[in-house]
Amino acid sequence: MERYGIPFHIFIILACIAITTCWRALPGIRIRGHYDLRSSVTLNVRQPSLHHSRNTLVRRFSSAVDEDIDTDADFTTFATATKRANIQNFVERMGGKRTIQRILIANNGMAATKAILSLRQWAYMVLGDERAIEFVAMATRDDLNANAEFIRLADTFVEVPSGSNKNNYANVDLIVNIAVAQRVDAVWPGWGHASENPRLPSTLKSKGIQFIGPTAPVMAALGDKVSANILAQTALVPSIPWSGEGITSALNDEGVIPQDIFNKACLFTADQAATMADKIGYPVMLKASEGGGGKGIRMVKQPEDLRTSFIQVQNEVPGSPIFMMQLCTQARHLEVQIVGDEYGNALALNGRDCSTQRRFQKIFEEGPPTIAPKDVFRQMELSAQRLTQSIGYIGAGTVEYLYNAASNKYFFLELNPRLQVEHPVTEGITGVNLPSVQLQVAMGIALYRIPEIREFFGENPTSAEPIDFMKQNYRYPTNHVIAARITAENPDEGFKPTSGKIERVKFQSTNKVWGYFSVGANGGIHEFADSQFGHLFASGRTREEARKALVLALKEIDVRGDIRTTVEYLIKLLETKEFKDNTIDTSWLDGLIREKSISVLVDPQTVALSAAVYKAHSHVLTHTKDFIESLSKGQTSLQSLPSMLSFPVEVTYDSVKYSFAAKLMGPNYFLLRINGQTISARIREQPDKSLLCNISGNSFQLFGHVEPLGLRMKINGATVMIPTVYNPSELRSDVTGKIVRFLQQDRDFVEKDEPYVEVE
């Protein structure tokens, strides 16, 4: 090389550049961060073994290749170093302490999807590169098969064991091992799974990895509802009558409430619970202090139900301490979004009204919470900020209250030491990207240095002047946001969760409504997944304007596949007078469900006729396909043709049996006869398998899906179930699950609508 005037080391550098350029130019290769995913070689990261170094964690798998890849040698690029330097410069400029460029998302579904979307947006707007932050995802085989959206969004994924979350997303040891092996800078926990397990931040800290959330001692104290209530009382936050009323304590040197004080607020036996209920007064709420998401909580109205409810709470959250609260009737569920940093700053980003609940699971969320006067809600915010500061809380959290509109009184409910599912409501009224705030706080950046927060408080976004968040008010939101959770649940069967494939999800964002989904076309909801797979957010100048925008958006959603959704039911709820007038409380929806006063009704004869048309069309398609296959095999028998041209169709719906005689008159043209009447039906099958029908001059759009328990149809957007008639002695469930216990003994007589088995 010297002969050509090129020093040898320069030649090596040029050769490396040329090789890299050629490598990236190869067809069928998509470069995503450090990892190449090509059509001929499937590349992922398997569950790491402890004896492997990072250099041998990534493996290629194909029929011909099974070789270790040196990740440092093959994938560490100048671009990665540049991105890291860019983030390091940002952190230094903002007065931070830590560079976080590579993040493990220790979650799945909606949480993982939203985190990556929000942080990519922030990275582009602030750093000019949406790929500045690298995301490592955890993915079970179930999520991979379900075509989960977060896996597509991440830079790479680590395949983890399938099954319940104790095998994967809630497995602290597994999360930490992956974080160490992947050399991530931080772990984002999301909500659910391991997000409230204090072992995760403490173990990560011992490995030198940043946890994007509160410290372990504070998480342990606040994640436990008993400790949280004691701390709230200590911070002079109003509390509802409960089993620990009057008990106060600060955290000890170990960061916990002393055990003897803690135990005074707990109930250990059903007898203790019965005594406390008599003291507090029925109705009461039994709660597992480590519960959440609707688990480990029971409302008890009368003494005879107390013992059974106590056992149910014990079984749902095994080993958790149990406490009791008085049931606050006619209450609203209001929340304050708080954020704390490591410098003792604590702020409130307004709040949310989550009063529309079904069995303590939120259905709609909205903000700002207009039911409370601004001065009263400001006191709720200040109480939340005092509590946050008093315990040194770091990160995003939510202080929840029960609010009585008649008396204008509020009571502490709990503090969730994590981001909430409904946090985009707060983003919509404040303009603050909450996952990005979490990240910047984890980087050691003070809250008053974050531009979006400064803008919300009416300050110069580029200034570094401190803000006293306890004294300075923010700019009150000028819009209203209402959110609706899209879940795979069957409202006709008590909102039982459903699972299965999803063929399509059709939703179009507008200038007033946006949404995100954790699955897409040809995806699915597996049995271990959370039932929520979508979230819509409607904004308007007023609550009514936002409500109308949300109704219109829900009417345009089309989800097809094995699952059922609550979309039609949500529309009906939004159209009720109580919701329009904002006179609801936390028990409102449960009352509607109990009384079955909300339902999506379709005329039974329309259902029967639509089902008959669908079945007739399916019958002809099946026989036509069989006939063509026979011809392709040289079988020319015409014996099957008469049964394709004329055949009976039976439909049983709403306890009535309809017997039709169907006759194929021409391509996609049928005559149906029943009870001396003749009905004509012309059909056009669309590419999405829906049927556009003209039935006796009336237009219908039909979509059918055969399920184990019958035929599920969409008739002009309304979902109905035409059950298969089974032997009445057979007891069947329409969901996949596990029998927890039998509620009746052998040979017992079971009344109508009386539960006989508990399924999880």
matplotlib code that plots the C-alpha trace (Angstrom):
import matplotlib.pyplot as plt

x = [0.0, 2.9, 3.8, 0.6, 1.1, -1.6, -0.5, -1.5, -3.7, -5.6, -6.1, -7.6, -10.1, -11.1, -11.6, -13.8, -15.9, -16.3, -17.2, -19.8, -21.3, -21.5, -23.0, -25.8, -26.5, -27.2, -30.8, -33.2, -31.5, -33.0, -30.6, -32.3, -29.8, -27.2, -29.1, -29.7, -33.0, -32.9, -35.3, -33.0, -31.7, -33.9, -32.0, -33.2, -31.8, -32.7, -33.0, -29.4, -27.4, -25.3, -22.1, -22.3, -20.8, -22.5, -20.3, -22.0, -25.6, -26.8, -27.1, -28.1, -30.6, -31.4, -31.4, -27.8, -26.4, -26.1, -23.1, -22.2, -21.9, -19.5, -21.8, -19.0, -17.0, -19.8, -22.4, -20.8, -20.7, -19.6, -23.2, -24.0, -21.1, -22.3, -25.8, -24.5, -22.3, -25.3, -27.3, -24.4, -24.1, -27.8, -27.6, -24.7, -26.4, -29.5, -27.5, -28.2, -26.0, -26.5, -26.4, -29.2, -29.1, -30.1, -33.3, -34.8, -38.6, -39.6, -43.2, -45.4, -48.7, -50.0, -47.3, -44.4, -46.0, -46.8, -43.3, -41.5, -43.8, -43.5, -39.8, -39.1, -41.2, -39.3, -35.9, -36.7, -38.2, -35.3, -32.3, -33.2, -33.0, -35.9, -33.5, -31.2, -32.6, -32.2, -34.9, -34.5, -37.8, -38.7, -41.0, -42.7, -43.5, -47.2, -46.5, -44.5, -47.2, -49.8, -47.8, -47.5, -46.9, -44.2, -41.9, -42.0, -41.3, -38.3, -34.7, -34.3, -36.0, -35.0, -37.2, -38.3, -40.3, -44.1, -46.9, -48.0, -46.0, -44.1, -42.1, -41.4, -42.4, -42.9, -39.7, -37.3, -34.2, -34.9, -35.3, -32.1, -30.1, -31.3, -30.5, -26.9, -26.4, -27.6, -25.6, -28.6, -28.3, -31.8, -35.0, -38.5, -41.0, -44.3, -47.4, -48.4, -46.0, -42.9, -43.5, -44.3, -41.9, -39.2, -36.8, -36.5, -35.0, -32.9, -31.4, -30.8, -29.1, -26.7, -25.8, -25.2, -28.3, -30.8, -34.4, -36.8, -39.0, -38.9, -36.3, -37.0, -37.8, -40.3, -41.8, -42.3, -43.9, -46.2, -46.9, -48.3, -51.7, -51.5, -48.2, -49.4, -52.4, -50.3, -47.9, -50.8, -52.3, -48.8, -48.6, -52.1, -53.8, -57.5, -58.3, -61.6, -62.5, -60.4, -58.8, -55.7, -57.5, -55.4, -52.1, -49.1, -45.5, -42.5, -40.3, -37.5, -33.9, -34.7, -37.2, -40.3, -43.1, -42.1, -43.7, -45.5, -47.2, -48.0, -49.7, -52.0, -53.7, -54.1, -56.6, -55.3, -58.5, -62.1, -63.1, -60.9, -62.5, -66.0, -65.2, -63.7, -66.7, -69.0, -66.9, -66.6, -70.1, -71.4, -70.9, -67.1, -64.3, -61.9, -58.5, -55.3, -52.5, -50.5, -53.4, -54.3, -56.0, -59.2, -57.6, -57.7, -60.7, -64.3, -67.3, -69.2, -72.7, -73.8, -72.2, -73.1, -70.9, -67.9, -66.1, -66.5, -65.2, -62.2, -61.2, -61.6, -59.3, -56.7, -56.8, -56.5, -53.3, -51.7, -49.7, -50.7, -51.7, -55.4, -57.1, -60.6, -62.1, -65.5, -67.3, -67.6, -71.0, -71.8, -68.1, -66.0, -62.6, -60.2, -56.5, -53.6, -50.6, -47.5, -43.8, -40.8, -37.1, -34.0, -33.5, -36.7, -39.0, -42.5, -45.1, -48.7, -49.7, -53.5, -55.4, -58.1, -61.6, -61.8, -65.2, -66.6, -65.5, -66.6, -65.6, -62.9, -61.5, -61.5, -63.6, -63.4, -60.9, -61.1, -59.4, -59.4, -61.7, -64.4, -66.6, -64.4, -64.1, -60.7, -59.8, -60.8, -58.8, -55.8, -55.9, -55.9, -52.8, -51.0, -51.8, -50.3, -47.2, -46.6, -46.9, -44.5, -41.9, -42.2, -41.0, -38.5, -40.5, -38.7, -40.4, -44.1, -46.9, -50.6, -52.3, -55.9, -58.7, -62.4, -64.3, -67.9, -69.4, -72.2, -69.9, -66.8, -64.7, -62.0, -60.2, -56.9, -57.3, -53.8, -50.6, -49.6, -45.7, -45.7, -47.1, -50.8, -52.5, -54.5, -51.6, -52.1, -55.2, -52.8, -50.5, -53.5, -54.4, -50.8, -48.7, -46.2, -44.8, -44.8, -42.5, -39.9, -40.2, -39.6, -36.5, -35.2, -35.7, -33.9, -31.1, -30.8, -32.3, -34.3, -38.0, -37.7, -35.2, -37.6, -38.9, -42.4, -42.9, -41.6, -44.1, -47.0, -46.1, -45.9, -42.1, -39.5, -38.8, -35.1, -34.4, -32.8, -34.4, -35.8, -39.6, -41.4, -44.0, -45.8, -46.5, -46.6, -49.7, -49.7, -51.7, -55.1, -55.9, -58.1, -59.4, -61.0, -59.9, -62.0, -60.4, -61.9, -60.2, -60.7, -60.7, -61.2, -64.2, -67.7, -70.3, -73.1, -71.5, -70.5, -67.5, -65.7, -62.2, -61.9, -58.8, -57.9, -56.9, -57.5, -57.9, -58.1, -58.3, -59.7, -59.3, -58.7, -57.3, -58.8, -57.8, -59.9, -59.3, -56.2, -55.5, -52.9, -53.2, -50.9, -51.9, -52.5, -53.8, -53.2, -52.4, -54.2, -54.9, -53.4, -54.7, -51.9, -52.3, -54.1, -57.6, -56.9, -55.4, -56.4, -56.9, -58.7, -58.4, -60.8, -60.2, -62.6, -63.0, -65.6, -66.5, -69.5, -67.4, -64.9, -67.7, -69.3, -65.9, -65.3, -68.7, -68.1, -64.6, -66.0, -68.7, -65.9, -63.8, -64.0, -62.3, -62.7, -61.5, -62.1, -62.3, -65.3, -64.9, -66.8, -66.9, -70.7, -71.3, -69.1, -71.0, -74.3, -72.6, -71.4, -75.0, -76.6, -78.1, -76.0, -72.8, -73.8, -74.8, -71.7, -73.8, -72.1, -70.2, -68.0, -70.9, -72.9, -71.7, -71.9, -75.5, -76.3, -74.6, -76.5, -79.8, -78.9, -80.3, -77.7, -77.7, -77.2, -80.6, -81.3, -84.8, -84.9, -86.4, -83.7, -81.1, -82.7, -83.1, -79.5, -78.1, -80.1, -78.7, -75.2, -75.6, -77.1, -74.2, -71.6, -73.4, -73.1, -69.5, -68.6, -70.4, -69.0, -65.5, -66.0, -67.5, -64.5, -62.1, -63.9, -63.7, -60.0, -59.6, -61.5, -64.7, -67.6, -70.5, -73.3, -75.1, -74.1, -75.6, -79.2, -78.3, -76.4, -79.4, -82.1, -81.5, -82.9, -81.5, -82.2, -81.6, -82.3, -82.2, -83.8, -85.4, -87.2, -86.4, -86.7, -86.8, -86.1, -86.1, -83.3, -83.1, -80.2, -81.7, -78.5, -75.1, -75.4, -79.2, -81.3, -85.0, -85.8, -89.2, -90.7, -94.3, -95.7, -93.5, -90.8, -87.9, -85.3, -81.7, -78.9, -75.4, -72.0, -69.0, -66.4, -62.6, -62.7, -65.3, -68.2, -71.4, -73.3, -76.9, -80.1, -82.8, -86.3, -85.3, -83.4, -79.6, -77.5, -73.8, -73.1, -70.0, -70.1, -67.6, -68.1, -67.1, -67.2, -70.5, -72.2, -72.3, -71.2, -72.5, -72.2, -75.4, -74.9, -72.3, -74.3, -72.8, -75.2, -74.5, -76.6, -75.8, -75.4, -78.1, -76.4, -77.6, -78.9, -77.1, -73.7, -72.3, -69.9, -67.7, -67.1, -63.6, -60.3, -59.5, -58.7, -61.2, -60.4, -63.1, -66.6, -69.3, -71.9, -71.7, -72.5, -76.3, -77.1, -80.0, -78.7, -81.1, -81.2, -78.3, -76.8, -73.0, -71.7, -68.0, -65.3, -63.1, -59.9]
y = [0.0, 2.3, 2.0, 3.7, 6.4, 5.1, 4.3, 0.8, 2.0, 4.3, 1.4, -0.7, 2.1, 2.5, -1.2, -1.4, 1.5, -0.3, -3.6, -1.9, -0.1, -3.3, -5.2, -2.6, -2.7, -6.4, -7.2, -8.5, -6.9, -4.3, -2.6, -1.7, -0.4, -3.0, -5.9, -7.1, -8.8, -10.5, -12.6, -15.6, -15.5, -15.0, -13.1, -12.4, -12.5, -15.6, -15.7, -15.0, -17.5, -16.2, -17.7, -15.9, -12.5, -9.8, -10.7, -14.2, -13.4, -12.7, -15.8, -16.4, -19.2, -20.8, -24.3, -23.8, -21.4, -21.5, -19.4, -16.9, -13.3, -11.0, -8.0, -5.6, -6.4, -6.7, -4.1, -1.3, 1.6, 5.1, 6.1, 4.6, 6.5, 9.7, 9.2, 8.5, 11.6, 13.6, 12.5, 13.0, 16.6, 17.1, 15.8, 18.0, 21.0, 20.3, 19.9, 16.1, 13.4, 10.2, 9.4, 7.0, 5.8, 2.2, 1.2, -2.2, -2.1, -4.6, -4.8, -5.6, -4.7, -1.1, 0.0, -1.0, 0.4, 3.8, 4.1, 3.6, 5.9, 8.7, 8.5, 8.3, 11.4, 13.2, 12.1, 13.5, 16.8, 17.4, 15.5, 15.6, 11.8, 9.5, 6.6, 8.3, 6.1, 2.3, 0.1, -3.6, -5.4, -8.6, -10.8, -14.1, -16.6, -15.7, -12.1, -12.9, -15.1, -12.4, -10.0, -7.5, -4.0, -3.2, -5.9, -4.2, -0.8, -1.9, -2.0, -5.6, -8.1, -10.8, -13.9, -14.9, -17.8, -17.9, -18.4, -16.3, -13.1, -14.7, -16.4, -13.2, -9.6, -10.0, -12.0, -9.7, -12.0, -12.5, -8.7, -7.9, -10.7, -9.3, -5.8, -6.7, -8.9, -6.3, -3.5, -1.2, 2.1, 1.9, -0.1, 1.3, -0.8, 0.6, -0.5, -3.9, -6.8, -5.9, -2.1, -2.1, -4.7, -3.0, -5.9, -4.6, -1.1, -2.4, -5.2, -3.0, -0.5, -3.1, -3.8, -0.1, 0.1, 3.0, 2.3, 4.7, 5.2, 5.7, 4.1, 0.7, 1.8, 4.4, 2.1, -0.5, 1.9, 3.5, 0.3, -1.1, 0.5, 0.2, 2.0, 4.6, 5.4, 5.7, 8.0, 10.1, 10.5, 11.5, 14.2, 15.5, 14.2, 13.5, 9.8, 7.9, 5.8, 2.6, -0.2, 2.0, 5.2, 7.6, 5.7, 7.9, 7.1, 8.2, 5.7, 4.3, 4.0, 1.0, 3.0, 1.2, 1.7, -0.1, -3.6, -3.2, 0.0, -1.5, -4.6, -2.4, -1.4, -4.9, -7.7, -11.2, -13.3, -13.2, -12.7, -9.6, -8.3, -8.9, -7.0, -4.1, -4.0, -3.6, -0.8, 1.1, 0.3, -1.5, -1.3, -1.7, -2.4, -5.3, -4.7, -6.5, -3.9, -5.4, -5.7, -3.6, -3.7, -4.8, -7.8, -8.2, -6.0, -6.7, -4.6, -6.1, -4.9, -7.3, -9.5, -12.8, -12.0, -10.9, -14.3, -15.4, -12.0, -12.2, -15.6, -14.4, -11.4, -13.8, -16.1, -13.3, -11.8, -14.6, -13.4, -9.8, -7.9, -7.1, -3.9, -2.5, 0.9, 2.3, 2.4, 6.0, 6.2, 8.6, 9.3, 10.3, 8.8, 11.8, 11.6, 14.0, 13.4, 14.0, 14.0, 14.2, 14.5, 13.7, 17.3, 17.4, 19.1, 17.8, 19.1, 18.3, 18.2, 18.7, 15.5, 13.1, 11.9, 8.1, 7.6, 5.4, 2.0, -1.6, -3.6, -1.0, -1.2, 2.2, 2.4, 6.1, 8.7, 12.4, 15.6, 18.2, 16.9, 19.5, 18.0, 19.5, 23.3, 24.6, 25.8, 22.4, 20.5, 22.8, 21.6, 18.0, 18.8, 20.5, 17.5, 15.2, 17.3, 17.4, 13.6, 13.3, 15.6, 14.1, 10.7, 11.7, 10.3, 10.3, 9.8, 9.9, 8.7, 9.2, 10.2, 8.9, 10.4, 9.7, 12.9, 13.7, 16.4, 17.1, 17.8, 19.0, 16.6, 14.4, 11.4, 9.7, 6.4, 5.4, 6.5, 4.4, 4.5, 4.2, 5.7, 5.0, 3.6, 6.8, 9.2, 10.4, 12.3, 14.4, 14.8, 16.0, 18.8, 19.9, 19.3, 17.4, 14.1, 12.0, 9.1, 11.7, 13.4, 10.0, 9.6, 13.1, 12.7, 9.4, 11.3, 13.5, 16.5, 18.8, 19.2, 23.0, 22.5, 20.5, 22.9, 21.3, 21.7, 25.3, 26.1, 24.6, 26.8, 29.9, 30.2, 30.7, 27.1, 27.8, 29.3, 27.4, 29.5, 27.4, 27.2, 26.8, 24.3, 24.5, 28.2, 28.8, 27.9, 26.4, 27.6, 26.0, 23.7, 25.2, 21.9, 18.8, 15.2, 12.0, 8.6, 5.2, 1.9, -0.7, -4.1, -7.7, -8.4, -9.6, -7.1, -9.6, -12.1, -9.9, -8.5, -11.8, -11.5, -13.1, -14.1, -15.2, -13.8, -10.3, -10.0, -6.2, -3.1, -0.1, 3.3, 6.7, 9.5, 13.0, 16.4, 15.8, 12.1, 10.0, 6.5, 3.7, 0.0, -2.8, -5.1, -4.7, -6.7, -10.4, -10.1, -11.4, -11.4, -14.5, -15.9, -14.4, -10.9, -8.0, -7.5, -3.9, -3.5, 0.0, 3.5, 6.5, 10.1, 12.8, 16.5, 19.4, 22.9, 21.6, 18.3, 17.9, 18.6, 15.9, 13.5, 13.9, 13.5, 10.3, 8.8, 9.5, 7.9, 4.8, 4.4, 4.3, 1.6, -1.8, -4.8, -8.2, -11.5, -14.1, -11.6, -9.5, -5.8, -3.3, -0.6, -0.7, -0.7, 2.3, 4.3, 3.5, 4.6, 7.9, 8.6, 8.2, 11.2, 10.6, 10.7, 13.8, 15.6, 14.4, 13.1, 9.7, 8.2, 5.1, 2.8, 4.1, 1.6, -1.4, -0.5, -0.3, -3.7, -5.3, -4.0, -4.7, -1.3, -0.8, -3.1, -3.0, -4.3, -5.6, -6.8, -10.6, -11.2, -9.1, -11.2, -14.4, -13.3, -11.9, -15.2, -17.2, -15.2, -15.6, -19.3, -19.8, -17.9, -19.9, -23.2, -22.4, -21.3, -24.6, -26.8, -24.9, -25.3, -29.1, -29.5, -27.7, -29.8, -33.0, -31.8, -31.2, -34.8, -36.0, -36.8, -35.7, -36.7, -34.1, -35.7, -32.8, -30.1, -30.4, -29.9, -26.7, -25.3, -26.0, -26.6, -25.9, -23.3, -23.3, -20.4, -20.4, -17.0, -15.6, -19.0, -19.0, -21.5, -20.2, -22.8, -21.4, -23.1, -21.5, -21.7, -20.4, -18.5, -17.3, -16.0, -14.5, -14.4, -16.3, -16.8, -17.7, -19.1, -19.2, -19.4, -18.8, -15.7, -15.4, -13.1, -12.2, -11.6, -10.4, -10.6, -9.1, -10.4, -7.8, -8.3, -8.2, -11.1, -8.8, -9.2, -6.2, -7.5, -6.2, -8.1, -7.4, -3.8, -3.1, -2.7, -4.6, -5.0, -8.4, -10.0, -13.4, -15.4, -19.0, -19.6, -22.6, -21.5, -20.3, -17.7, -14.1, -11.6, -7.8, -6.5, -2.9, -2.5, -4.1, -7.3, -10.2, -13.9, -16.7, -19.6, -23.2, -25.3, -27.8, -30.5, -28.5, -30.9, -29.6, -26.6, -24.6, -21.6, -19.2, -18.2, -20.0, -20.1, -22.1, -23.3, -21.8, -23.5, -25.0, -22.9, -25.7, -29.3, -32.4, -32.9, -29.4, -27.6, -24.4, -21.5, -19.5, -16.9, -18.4, -18.9, -22.5, -22.3, -19.6, -19.3, -17.2]
z = [0.0, 0.7, -2.9, -3.9, -1.3, 1.1, 4.6, 5.8, 8.7, 6.3, 3.9, 6.7, 7.6, 4.0, 3.6, 6.7, 5.4, 2.0, 3.6, 5.8, 2.8, 0.8, 3.8, 4.2, 0.4, 0.4, -0.6, 2.0, 5.0, 7.3, 9.7, 13.0, 15.5, 16.2, 14.7, 11.2, 10.4, 7.0, 5.1, 4.9, 8.5, 11.5, 14.1, 17.6, 21.2, 23.2, 26.9, 28.1, 29.9, 32.8, 31.5, 28.2, 27.8, 25.7, 22.7, 22.4, 23.3, 19.8, 17.6, 14.0, 13.5, 10.2, 8.7, 7.7, 10.3, 14.1, 14.9, 17.6, 16.5, 18.2, 18.7, 19.6, 16.6, 14.1, 15.2, 17.2, 14.8, 14.7, 14.4, 17.8, 19.4, 17.9, 19.2, 22.7, 22.6, 21.4, 24.4, 26.8, 25.6, 26.1, 29.7, 30.5, 29.0, 31.1, 34.3, 34.5, 35.8, 33.7, 30.0, 29.1, 25.5, 25.6, 27.4, 28.2, 28.1, 30.8, 29.7, 26.7, 25.1, 25.6, 28.0, 25.8, 22.7, 24.3, 25.8, 22.5, 20.6, 23.1, 23.5, 19.8, 19.4, 22.1, 20.7, 17.3, 18.6, 21.1, 19.7, 16.0, 15.7, 16.6, 16.8, 19.3, 22.0, 21.5, 22.8, 23.8, 24.2, 25.9, 23.9, 24.7, 22.0, 22.6, 21.9, 18.8, 17.4, 18.2, 16.0, 18.9, 17.9, 20.5, 19.0, 15.6, 17.2, 19.2, 17.9, 19.0, 21.2, 23.7, 23.5, 27.0, 28.3, 27.6, 30.1, 33.0, 33.7, 36.6, 33.8, 31.9, 32.4, 36.2, 36.7, 38.3, 38.0, 34.3, 33.7, 35.5, 33.7, 30.3, 31.3, 32.3, 29.3, 26.9, 28.6, 28.8, 30.7, 32.2, 32.5, 31.9, 33.8, 32.6, 34.5, 35.8, 35.8, 37.8, 37.8, 41.5, 42.7, 44.9, 44.1, 40.6, 41.3, 44.2, 42.1, 39.2, 41.4, 42.6, 39.0, 38.2, 36.0, 36.3, 37.1, 35.5, 38.5, 42.3, 44.6, 46.1, 49.7, 48.6, 46.0, 48.8, 51.1, 48.5, 46.5, 49.7, 50.3, 54.1, 54.3, 51.8, 53.9, 57.0, 55.2, 53.8, 57.3, 58.5, 55.8, 56.9, 53.8, 54.6, 54.9, 54.8, 57.9, 57.7, 59.7, 60.3, 61.2, 63.3, 62.9, 61.8, 61.2, 59.1, 57.2, 59.3, 58.4, 56.2, 54.3, 55.6, 58.1, 61.4, 61.4, 64.7, 63.5, 60.1, 61.6, 63.6, 60.4, 59.0, 59.2, 59.5, 60.0, 58.9, 62.5, 62.7, 59.5, 60.9, 64.1, 62.1, 59.7, 62.7, 64.0, 60.6, 59.5, 56.3, 53.4, 53.5, 51.0, 51.6, 49.9, 49.5, 50.0, 47.2, 44.8, 41.8, 38.4, 40.0, 41.8, 45.6, 46.2, 47.2, 48.3, 51.2, 51.9, 54.6, 57.3, 55.7, 52.7, 54.6, 55.2, 51.5, 50.3, 52.7, 51.3, 47.7, 48.4, 50.0, 47.0, 44.4, 46.0, 48.0, 51.0, 50.8, 53.9, 53.9, 55.2, 55.3, 54.3, 54.6, 51.3, 50.2, 48.5, 45.7, 45.3, 42.3, 41.6, 41.0, 40.4, 40.7, 38.3, 40.3, 39.4, 41.8, 41.1, 43.1, 44.2, 46.3, 43.7, 43.4, 41.0, 40.0, 36.4, 37.0, 37.2, 35.8, 36.6, 36.4, 38.0, 35.2, 36.5, 36.2, 39.2, 40.0, 36.5, 34.7, 31.5, 30.7, 31.9, 31.5, 32.4, 33.8, 36.5, 36.2, 38.9, 41.6, 42.0, 41.0, 44.5, 46.0, 43.4, 44.0, 47.7, 46.4, 44.3, 47.2, 49.5, 46.8, 46.5, 50.3, 50.4, 47.4, 48.9, 52.4, 51.3, 48.6, 45.7, 42.3, 39.0, 37.8, 40.1, 40.7, 44.0, 43.9, 45.9, 46.5, 46.2, 47.3, 45.1, 47.6, 50.5, 48.6, 50.7, 49.4, 50.9, 50.1, 48.3, 47.3, 45.6, 42.5, 42.2, 38.5, 35.3, 34.7, 31.6, 31.3, 31.4, 27.8, 29.2, 31.2, 28.2, 26.2, 28.6, 29.6, 26.5, 28.6, 27.3, 30.5, 29.4, 28.3, 31.7, 33.3, 31.2, 31.9, 35.7, 35.5, 33.8, 36.8, 35.2, 37.6, 36.8, 36.4, 33.6, 31.4, 28.7, 28.4, 32.2, 32.2, 29.4, 31.3, 34.3, 32.0, 32.2, 29.5, 28.3, 27.7, 31.1, 34.0, 36.7, 39.6, 40.0, 43.4, 42.4, 45.8, 45.2, 41.5, 39.6, 36.1, 33.2, 33.5, 30.6, 27.9, 26.5, 27.8, 27.0, 27.3, 26.9, 26.2, 26.7, 23.9, 25.4, 24.3, 26.5, 25.9, 27.4, 26.7, 29.1, 32.0, 30.3, 30.2, 28.6, 25.1, 23.2, 19.7, 16.3, 15.1, 11.4, 11.1, 13.3, 11.4, 13.0, 11.5, 13.7, 13.2, 14.4, 17.5, 18.2, 18.2, 19.5, 19.6, 19.6, 20.9, 18.0, 14.3, 11.4, 11.5, 15.2, 18.2, 22.0, 23.7, 26.9, 29.0, 27.6, 29.2, 27.7, 26.7, 23.3, 22.3, 23.8, 22.2, 23.3, 22.2, 22.8, 22.6, 23.9, 26.3, 27.8, 25.6, 22.5, 23.5, 24.3, 20.8, 19.1, 21.0, 20.1, 16.4, 16.6, 18.3, 15.7, 13.0, 14.7, 13.1, 14.9, 13.3, 14.4, 17.2, 20.0, 21.2, 22.1, 24.2, 21.5, 20.9, 24.7, 25.2, 22.7, 24.6, 27.8, 26.4, 25.1, 28.6, 30.2, 33.4, 31.5, 29.5, 32.7, 34.5, 37.5, 37.6, 40.5, 40.9, 41.4, 38.4, 35.8, 38.0, 38.7, 34.9, 34.4, 37.3, 36.0, 32.4, 31.4, 28.7, 25.7, 22.0, 20.6, 17.2, 16.1, 16.6, 13.2, 11.5, 13.4, 12.2, 8.6, 8.5, 10.0, 7.4, 4.6, 5.9, 6.4, 3.0, 1.4, 3.4, 2.4, -1.3, -1.0, 0.8, -1.7, -4.7, -3.4, -2.8, -6.3, -7.9, -6.0, -7.1, -10.7, -10.4, -9.3, -12.4, -10.4, -12.6, -10.4, -10.2, -7.1, -4.8, -7.0, -5.9, -2.3, -3.3, -5.2, -2.6, 1.1, 4.6, 6.9, 10.6, 13.0, 16.8, 18.4, 21.5, 22.3, 18.9, 16.2, 12.6, 9.8, 6.3, 2.9, 0.8, -2.9, -5.1, -8.0, -9.6, -8.7, -5.2, -5.5, -3.0, -2.2, 1.4, 2.3, 5.9, 7.1, 3.6, 3.0, 0.3, 0.9, -1.8, -1.0, -3.2, -1.9, -2.8, -0.9, -0.3, -0.2, 3.6, 3.6, 4.7, 2.8, 1.3, 1.1, -0.3, 1.5, 0.3, -0.7, 2.6, 2.7, 5.2, 5.8, 7.4, 8.9, 10.4, 12.5, 13.6, 17.2, 19.5, 21.0, 17.9, 15.1, 16.0, 13.5, 12.9, 11.4, 10.3, 13.0, 15.9, 17.3, 18.0, 19.0, 17.5, 19.9, 18.8, 20.4, 22.8, 25.1, 28.1, 30.5, 29.3, 31.0, 28.7, 29.1, 26.2, 27.5, 28.0, 31.7, 34.8, 37.3, 40.7, 42.7, 42.5, 44.3, 44.5, 45.8, 43.8, 43.4, 44.6, 42.9, 41.2, 40.6, 37.4, 37.3, 40.4, 40.1, 40.3, 39.4, 39.7, 36.6, 36.3]

ax = plt.figure().add_subplot(projection="3d")
ax.plot(x, y, z, "-o")
ax.set_aspect("equal")
plt.show()
